[in-house]
């Protein structure tokens, strides 16, 4: 299995988030590219020293998000991702480019030597805060093939956070998961309603029982509730690793070390494979 080859385990993989500071040309942008890259690498080193299992690099500060991601965003994210790869040469690394710039993320991953992307809108349409988002699986996987990036895995959100799913209210999360698996997703991501909001452990259980590909938790995991999600394939953690639990704050080294220490202890006691 590709997930096992990448992370070395099938359960309880911990993936930290690097929220790249606002890029040039975005409304909140004020830092130079050397400053942005230096800060991303500083956070990567914190995570690496704490024994994190993997990282995702994301342009979350580029609010408000839009569907027309310019070439400057791709260029800047490639520079940042390549620099982080230099800091973490052996760590599994991924990228997400908001909003739903999934083909661009695959290109950035290929160019900077990353291993996976997080993709929005893989199957079924939904209404996000940026607008109507249509399914992209067919075009995305063809693009990955065309540029020779088949080694870049695509982990896909289902019934994703910050979105209305009234359009598909008659389609359950389990059915959505089966559709994403049928459309060749490399792994599924289950979230709560918003960034930092806990996912429903019952949804994790139900989805995991319906598919044979990895299922990750994409929001709301903390030191206090990690036991509820330990049997997920992976846990993507951003807000909890930040100062004060705020996604926009700096990474808190002690919080990451404390969390990873607990997870290692739980693994040792046989709570996760």
C-alpha positions as CSV (number, residue, x, y, z in Angstrom):
1,X,0.0,0.0,0.0
2,X,1.3,3.4,-1.0
3,X,0.3,5.0,2.4
4,X,2.3,2.4,4.3
5,X,5.3,2.8,2.0
6,X,5.2,6.6,2.6
7,X,4.6,6.8,6.3
8,X,5.8,3.5,7.6
9,X,2.6,2.7,9.4
10,X,-1.1,2.3,8.6
11,X,-2.7,3.9,11.7
12,X,-2.2,7.0,13.9
13,X,0.1,8.9,11.5
14,X,0.4,12.5,12.8
15,X,0.7,15.2,10.1
16,X,1.4,18.8,11.2
17,X,0.4,21.9,9.4
18,X,2.6,24.7,8.2
19,X,0.3,27.7,7.4
20,X,2.5,29.8,5.1
21,X,2.3,33.5,5.8
22,X,0.2,35.5,3.3
23,X,1.9,35.5,-0.1
24,X,2.8,38.5,-2.2
25,X,-0.3,39.9,-4.0
26,X,-2.8,38.7,-1.5
27,X,-4.8,41.2,0.7
28,X,-2.9,40.2,3.9
29,X,0.5,39.9,2.4
30,X,3.2,42.1,3.9
31,X,6.3,39.9,4.2
32,X,9.0,39.3,1.6
33,X,9.5,35.9,0.1
34,X,12.8,35.3,2.1
35,X,10.9,36.1,5.3
36,X,8.0,33.8,4.4
37,X,10.3,31.0,3.5
38,X,12.5,31.4,6.6
39,X,9.4,31.2,8.9
40,X,8.1,28.1,7.1
41,X,11.4,26.4,7.5
42,X,11.6,27.4,11.2
43,X,8.3,25.7,11.8
44,X,9.3,22.7,9.8
45,X,12.4,22.3,12.1
46,X,10.2,22.5,15.2
47,X,8.0,19.7,13.9
48,X,11.0,17.6,12.8
49,X,12.7,17.8,16.2
50,X,9.4,16.8,17.9
51,X,9.2,13.6,15.8
52,X,6.2,14.5,13.6
53,X,5.3,11.8,11.0
54,X,4.6,14.2,8.2
55,X,3.8,17.8,7.2
56,X,1.3,19.7,5.0
57,X,2.3,23.1,3.7
58,X,-0.8,25.3,3.0
59,X,-1.4,29.0,2.0
60,X,-4.1,29.4,4.6
61,X,-3.3,33.1,5.3
62,X,-4.2,34.0,1.7
63,X,-7.7,35.2,2.7
64,X,-10.1,35.7,1.1
65,X,-9.6,32.7,-1.1
66,X,-10.5,32.6,-4.7
67,X,-10.7,30.0,-7.5
68,X,-8.4,31.9,-9.9
69,X,-5.0,31.2,-8.3
70,X,-2.4,33.1,-10.1
71,X,1.1,32.0,-11.3
72,X,2.7,34.0,-8.5
73,X,1.0,31.8,-5.9
74,X,2.3,28.6,-7.6
75,X,5.8,30.1,-7.9
76,X,5.9,31.2,-4.3
77,X,4.5,27.9,-2.9
78,X,7.1,26.0,-5.0
79,X,9.9,28.1,-3.4
80,X,8.5,27.5,0.1
81,X,7.9,23.8,-0.4
82,X,11.4,23.2,-1.9
83,X,13.0,25.0,1.1
84,X,11.0,22.9,3.6
85,X,12.1,19.8,1.7
86,X,15.6,20.9,2.2
87,X,15.0,21.1,6.0
88,X,13.2,17.8,6.1
89,X,14.8,15.7,3.4
90,X,13.3,12.3,4.6
91,X,10.0,13.4,6.1
92,X,6.7,12.8,4.1
93,X,5.6,16.2,2.9
94,X,2.4,17.4,1.2
95,X,0.9,20.7,0.0
96,X,-2.6,22.2,-0.3
97,X,-3.2,25.4,-2.3
98,X,-6.4,27.3,-1.6
99,X,-8.9,27.4,-2.9
100,X,-9.2,24.0,-4.6
101,X,-6.1,24.7,-6.8
102,X,-5.6,21.0,-6.9
103,X,-3.8,20.7,-10.3
104,X,-1.5,23.5,-9.2
105,X,-0.8,21.6,-6.0
106,X,0.2,18.5,-8.0
107,X,2.6,20.6,-10.1
108,X,4.1,22.2,-7.0
109,X,4.5,18.9,-5.4
110,X,6.3,17.4,-8.4
111,X,8.6,20.4,-8.8
112,X,9.6,20.6,-5.1
113,X,9.9,16.9,-4.4
114,X,6.8,16.5,-2.2
115,X,4.9,13.3,-1.7
116,X,1.1,14.1,-1.6
117,X,-1.5,16.8,-1.9
118,X,-4.7,17.6,0.0
119,X,-7.5,18.1,-2.5
120,X,-10.9,19.8,-2.2
121,X,-13.9,19.0,-4.3
122,X,-12.8,15.6,-5.6
123,X,-16.3,14.2,-5.9
124,X,-19.7,15.8,-5.9
125,X,-20.4,19.6,-5.9
126,X,-20.8,21.7,-2.8
127,X,-21.0,25.4,-1.9
128,X,-18.0,26.7,0.0
129,X,-17.4,30.2,1.3
130,X,-15.6,30.9,-1.9
131,X,-18.6,29.8,-4.1
132,X,-19.8,26.7,-5.9
133,X,-17.2,24.0,-6.2
134,X,-17.6,21.2,-8.7
135,X,-16.0,17.8,-8.7
136,X,-12.5,17.6,-10.2
137,X,-11.4,13.9,-10.0
138,X,-11.4,13.2,-13.7
139,X,-9.4,16.3,-14.8
140,X,-7.1,16.1,-11.7
141,X,-6.0,12.5,-12.2
142,X,-5.5,13.0,-16.0
143,X,-3.4,16.0,-15.2
144,X,-1.3,14.1,-12.7
145,X,-0.8,11.4,-15.4
146,X,0.1,13.9,-18.1
147,X,2.9,15.6,-16.1
148,X,4.3,12.3,-14.8
149,X,3.4,12.9,-11.2
150,X,1.8,9.5,-10.4
151,X,4.0,9.2,-7.3
152,X,2.2,12.2,-5.8
153,X,-0.6,10.8,-3.7
154,X,-3.9,12.7,-3.6
155,X,-5.8,12.7,-0.2
156,X,-9.3,14.1,-0.7
157,X,-11.7,15.8,1.6
158,X,-15.3,14.4,1.7
159,X,-18.2,16.5,2.9
160,X,-15.5,19.1,3.7
161,X,-15.5,21.8,6.4
162,X,-16.6,25.4,5.8
163,X,-19.1,24.2,3.2
164,X,-22.8,23.7,2.7
165,X,-23.7,20.2,1.4
166,X,-27.4,20.9,0.8
167,X,-26.9,20.0,-2.9
168,X,-26.0,16.5,-1.9
169,X,-28.1,16.1,1.3
170,X,-29.4,12.8,-0.1
171,X,-25.9,11.4,-0.4
172,X,-24.4,10.1,2.8
173,X,-20.8,10.6,3.8
174,X,-20.3,6.8,3.4
175,X,-21.7,7.0,-0.2
176,X,-19.4,10.0,-0.8
177,X,-16.5,8.0,0.4
178,X,-17.3,5.1,-1.8
179,X,-17.5,7.4,-4.8
180,X,-14.1,8.9,-4.0
181,X,-12.6,5.5,-3.7
182,X,-14.2,4.5,-7.0
183,X,-12.7,7.6,-8.6
184,X,-9.2,6.5,-7.4
185,X,-8.6,8.7,-4.4
186,X,-5.4,7.7,-2.5
187,X,-7.0,8.5,0.9
188,X,-10.0,10.2,2.4
189,X,-10.2,13.1,4.9
190,X,-13.1,13.5,7.3
191,X,-13.5,16.8,9.1
192,X,-15.7,18.7,11.5
193,X,-17.7,21.7,10.5
194,X,-14.8,24.2,10.6
195,X,-11.0,24.5,11.2
196,X,-10.3,23.3,14.7
197,X,-13.8,21.7,15.1
198,X,-13.7,18.0,16.0
199,X,-14.8,15.4,13.5
200,X,-17.5,12.9,14.5
201,X,-15.8,9.6,15.6
202,X,-18.9,7.8,14.3
203,X,-18.3,9.2,10.8
204,X,-14.7,8.0,11.0
205,X,-15.9,4.5,12.0
206,X,-18.6,4.3,9.3
207,X,-16.4,5.6,6.5
208,X,-13.5,3.3,7.5
209,X,-15.9,0.3,7.3
210,X,-17.1,1.2,3.8
211,X,-13.8,1.7,2.0
212,X,-10.4,0.0,1.7
213,X,-8.3,3.1,1.3
214,X,-6.8,5.2,4.2
215,X,-9.1,7.5,6.1
216,X,-7.6,10.5,7.9
217,X,-9.1,13.0,10.3
218,X,-8.7,16.6,9.1
219,X,-9.7,18.8,12.0
220,X,-10.2,19.1,15.7
221,X,-7.7,16.5,17.1
222,X,-6.2,17.6,20.5
223,X,-4.1,16.2,23.3
224,X,-7.3,15.5,25.2
225,X,-9.3,13.7,22.5
226,X,-6.6,11.9,20.5
227,X,-7.7,8.5,21.8
228,X,-11.0,8.9,19.9
229,X,-9.1,9.1,16.6
230,X,-6.1,6.9,17.1
231,X,-7.4,4.2,14.7
232,X,-7.7,6.7,11.8
233,X,-5.0,6.2,9.2
234,X,-3.8,9.7,10.0
235,X,-4.5,12.9,11.9
236,X,-3.9,16.3,10.3
237,X,-3.3,18.8,13.1
238,X,-2.9,22.6,12.8
239,X,-4.8,24.6,15.4
240,X,-3.9,22.5,18.4
241,X,-0.1,22.8,17.6
242,X,-0.3,26.6,17.6
243,X,0.0,29.1,20.4
244,X,-3.3,29.4,22.2
245,X,-4.9,26.9,19.9
246,X,-5.3,29.5,17.2
247,X,-4.5,28.4,13.6
248,X,-3.0,31.8,12.7
249,X,-0.6,31.8,15.6
250,X,3.0,30.5,15.6
251,X,3.7,26.8,16.2
252,X,4.2,26.0,19.9
253,X,7.2,23.6,20.2
254,X,6.2,22.4,23.6
255,X,2.6,21.6,22.5
256,X,3.9,19.5,19.6
257,X,6.4,17.7,21.8
258,X,3.7,17.0,24.4
259,X,1.3,15.7,21.9
260,X,3.8,13.5,20.1
261,X,5.0,12.1,23.4
262,X,1.4,11.0,24.3
263,X,0.9,9.4,20.8
264,X,4.1,7.5,21.1
265,X,3.0,6.2,24.5
266,X,-0.4,5.1,23.1
267,X,1.3,3.4,20.2
268,X,3.7,1.5,22.6
269,X,0.7,0.3,24.6
270,X,-0.8,-1.2,21.4
271,X,-3.6,1.2,20.8
272,X,-2.7,1.7,17.2
273,X,-0.9,-0.3,14.6
